[in-house]
Amino acid sequence: MTVLETIKRSTEFLEGKGIESARLQAELLVSHALALTRMQLYLQFEKPLGPAELDRIREFIRRRGRREPVQYIVGETAFLGLRLKSDRRALIPRPETELLVETVVSLVPGSPARALDLGTGSGAIALALAAAWPATEVLAVDAKPEALELARENAEATGLAGRVRFLASDWFSALPECARFEVIVANPPYLSADEMAAAPAEVREHEPVAALRAGNEGRADLESILAAAPGFLAPGGLLALETGPGHHAELLRLASGAGLLRAESRCDLTGRDRFLLAWGR
């Protein structure tokens, strides 16, 4: 079969599995299997494929048909201009989290002295902050050793290894009591059990559940962070959280009770309350 015939058959297979944007995803997987860019792929539509190439493509397409995310199959994803390794050790970074980082950077003039990324996962937030703020000392923490391993690999791959420190910690637990940060950012688990059960198979069956689901209707980790964060914020420091859209009334109430100076909600790209921003005294 030629490249074009393979793309067409792969598209039909993925469509039959209910995969959205099947042609695009087929092209991405075929180009990855052949080590080509999509533009290079278009220039080789009539090229015949050998048995080894077809076997590799079929395996990628079968995996996608089983709802494995494309990012895990190709092993990488993009985040604010960074190419990050992506696998089952951590969540796939989302556009909402890109917007969270962009919002934080827009609100903090210059480079703050210290920034903390809680639950770093793939390292996406910490590395994006380090890239945006060359003079900032960035600390990334995660309770999962495998996630920290992935984050360190991404720091090396992006040339930012010397800019970010990594620490095994369950939220603030391993930080010294005297630690203070001008910026604290977190994208913690915030799906309820019902939301997790209703999530797409790509999320429900392939991404790490512990990084997605939280108790107390999805608020448990957010509440823990809100309660402890004021003790680690420098005066006037910013706390920025990615949350579930239905959490904000309760979180704003808790932020007020936690002793933060003020707090507000910000919307995501779909207009839903997604980010909680709060400032220390």
N, C-alpha and C positions, 0 to 999 in steps of 0.2 A: 504493500500500500504506500501511497505517497503521503507526504505531510498533510496535505489538505484533506485527503480521504480519511486519514486518522483523526484529524480534528472533527470532521463531520460525524464520524461514528462515535467518537467520545462524547460529543455534544448530545447526540441522540440517547446514549446510555445515561448520561447525567440527567437529562430531561425526564427520562423514564423513572428516575429515582426521586423526582421532585426537587431537584437542585435548582435554585434560582441563578440567573445569569449563567446558564450552562455553557454557552459558547465562550464567554470570557474565561470561565474557570477551566474549560478544556484547553484553551490556548495557553493559559498560565502553566498548567501542568505539563503540556507537551513541550513548551519552550524550556521548562526546567529540566525535563527528562533529557532533552537534547543539548542542554547547556547553551541555549541561545536566548537572546532578548526577543521580545515579541516582534520588534521591527525586523530582526534577522529572520524570524520565523516566516513572516509574510513574504520575504524574498526567496524562500525555499519551498514554497507550496508544492512544487512539482517533483521535489526530491524523493526518490524511493527510500524507504526505511528498511533496515536490516532486522533480523530476528531479535537481536539483543536490544535494539532500540525499541522495538514494538513491545517486548516483554516488560521493559522498564516503564513505558507509558501505560500499559495495561494495569500494572501494579498500582501506579499513582491514581489512575482513574477508578480502580476498584476501591481503593482506600477512600477516595472522595465520595463514592457511592455509598459507603458505610458511614457517611457524615463526619468523617474526620476533617477538621478544618484545613483549608488550603495552607495556612501559615505553618501548621505542624508538618504537613507533607513536604513542603519546599524547604522548611527549616529556618525561615526568617520572615521578618515583617518590618515595615517602615514605621518610624515614630518621630515626627517633627524633624525630618531630614536625616535621622540616624537609621542605619541598617542593623537590626537586632536579631540575634539568634532566637528562635521561637520553638519551644517544645513543651512536652507535658509537665515539665517541672514548674511552670508558672503560667498564669493567665496570658492570653494574647492581648496586648495593649489595644485600647479602643479609641476611636475619634473623640469620645467624651473626655477621656483622660488627656488627650492632646489639648483640648480646650481648657481643661483645668490648669495645665502647666502654662498655657498662653495667658490665662487670666492672672495667675500668680505673678508672672514676669511683668505684666503690664501694671500691676499694682505696687510693685516694689522698685523704687528708683535705684539705679546703679546696681552694684553687687553687694548684697548683704554679707555680713561676716560669716555667718553659719546658717546652713539649711539642713533640715532633717526630713528624710523620706521614710515614712513608717510603712512597713509591709512592702518592701521594694519589688518583690517578685522578679521579673526579668531585668529590673534596674532601669526601666524606661524613664520614670519620673526623675530619679536622681541624676541620670546621665544627661537628660534634656536640660535640667537646671544647671548642671556643671558646664554644659556647652553654652548656655545663655549667659552665665555669670562666671567669667574666667577667674575672678578674684575670690570667689566664695568657697569656703570649706564645706563640702557636702558629705553628710553621713547618711548611709542607707542601712536600714535594719530589716531583718526578717527572722521569723521564728523557725523557718524551714531551711535546713542545711542545703537541700537540693536547689532551692530558689536562690540562695546566696551564691551557690556555685555558678548558676546560670548568669546571675547579675555580674559576677566577677569576669566571666568569659566575655560578656558584652562590653564591659569596661575596657578590656584588653583590645577587643576587635574594633572599638570606636576610637581608640587612642586616648581614652579618658581615665585610664587606670590610675594615673597619678593624681587625679582630681577628686576622686570619690573614695571614702573609707567605708568598709563594710563591717557590720557587727551582728552577731546572732543575738536577737532580743525579741521577746514577746511584747510588742509595743514598746513601752518605756522601761520595762523591767530591768534591763541590763545597763541602763544609762546611769551615770553618777548623778546624785541629787543636785549637784551644783551646775549641771549642764544647762545652758541656755541657748536658744536659737531664735534668730530673727524671723525665720520662716519654718513652719512645720506643715508638711503636705502628706496626705494619706488617701489612698483609694482602698479602703478596707472591704471585707465581705459585707454585703448589704442586701442580699436576696433572702426573702422569707422561704420557708419550706415549700409553701404553695407556689411561689414564683419560680423556685428552682425546678419543681415538678413540671411546670408549664414552659420552661425554657426550651429553645430549640435543641435537637439532639446533638448538634455540634458542641453546645455548651454543656448540656446535661451529662453526656456520655464520654466526653473527651477532656474537658478542662478540669483542673483540680477543684473538687467540691469545697474543700476547706477555704479556698480563696474567694469563694462566691457566696456561700450561705452562712447566715448568722442567726443566732437565736433572738428571742423577743421581737418577732415580726421583722427580722432583718436589722434591728437597731443595736444589738448587744455590743458589737465592737465599736460602733460609732459612739455609743454612750460611754464606753470605757475610755476612749481617746479624749472625748470632751471633758470628762471628769479630771483626767490627769494632765492634759496639755497646758493649762494655765501655769502650772509649776515649772514648766520647761520653756515657756515663751519669754524672750527678752522683752523689756518694756516697749510697748507699741508693736510687738511682733505679730505676724500674721499666721493664723491657723486656717488651712484650706482643706476641705474634705469633699470627696465625691460620695454621694449618697443615693438612696432610693427616692423617687419623686414624692412618695407619700410620707416621708419621714420628717418634713421640715417643721411643722408646727411643734412637735415634741422636741426636736433638736434645738430649735430657737429658744424654747422655754428652758431647756437644760443649760444652754450656753449662758443664759442670763444668770441662772443659779450657780454656775461654776465660777463666777467672778470675772468673766471676760468683759472688756469695756463695751463692746457692741458686736452684734452679729447680724448677718443678712443672707438672704438666699439669692442665688444666681441661676439662670436657666441654661439648659443645654441647647443643642442645635435644633431640637424639636419643640422648644418652648416649655419644657417641663422643669420644675424645680430639681436641680441636680447637684448644685454645689453649695456648701455652707462655708461662708467666710466669717471669721471672727478675729478680733484684735485684742491683744493683751493690754493690761493696764501699764 
